[in-house]
Amino acid sequence: MELHFILYPILLIGMLFAVQFNIVQKYVPIFYKKGWDKVGHLFLYFTATMVLAFLFKDLNIPLKFLFFPMCVIGIIHEIRHESDPKRDFEFMDMAANFMGVILAFFFIQMIF
């Protein structure tokens, strides 16, 4: 087994762990201030899409199967906030999620 097939899941799990357990909030607190959280959404979805794009490329899976599921995950992520009393559902968060995926799409088009 090649090393990069182990590296991609570790990167994705590390990203989810950092967000879930507020490690990002500790080291980059500006992403949690009002208005700046959109940048955090954009950066998270851009990074996750890029990592998955490299994995898809290594597995010879067409990239067209990546972008729609990432957008669906962004929608589910925001709808999930509706059931949490501590969180608010915001269309701008969803827009930032989509923009992260779209920016990753254009960036991937430039490098592949």
C-alpha positions, -999 to +999 in steps of 0.1 A: +000+000+000+013+034-009+018+060+017-005+086+002-035+063+005-029+064+043-021+101+044-054+114+029-077+098+055-054+110+082-055+146+069-093+145+066-098+129+101-073+155+115-093+183+099-126+170+113-110+165+147-096+200+148-129+216+140-150+193+163-129+197+194-123+235+189-086+232+182-090+256+153-107+281+177-078+279+200-051+287+174-072+308+149-098+326+171-107+352+145-126+325+125-151+324+154-159+361+154-191+373+138-185+377+101-152+359+100-167+325+105-176+326+068-139+326+060-135+295+082-163+278+063-147+287+030-113+275+041-126+242+055-145+233+024-117+244+001-092+223+020-114+192+023-122+194-014-086+197-023-075+167-002-103+146-016-094+158-052-059+145-048-072+112-034-097+109-063-069+117-088-047+090-073-075+064-073-084+074-110-119+084-100-133+112-121-134+145-103-170+151-114-180+127-087-164+149-060-180+183-063-217+175-060-213+154-029-192+182-013-221+206-019-246+182-005-224+178+026-223+216+029-262+217+028-265+189+054-239+207+076-260+238+077-293+220+081-279+202+111-274+236+127-312+241+127-316+213+153-289+226+176-301+254+199-266+268+202-261+273+165-279+293+138-288+283+103-274+309+079-275+310+041-243+329+041-225+299+058-239+277+031-227+301+004-193+301+020-193+263+019-202+264-018-176+290-026-149+269-009-159+239-032-160+262-063-126+277-056-112+243-051-127+232-084-111+261-103-078+256-085-078+219-094-086+228-130-054+249-130-031+222-116-044+190-132 
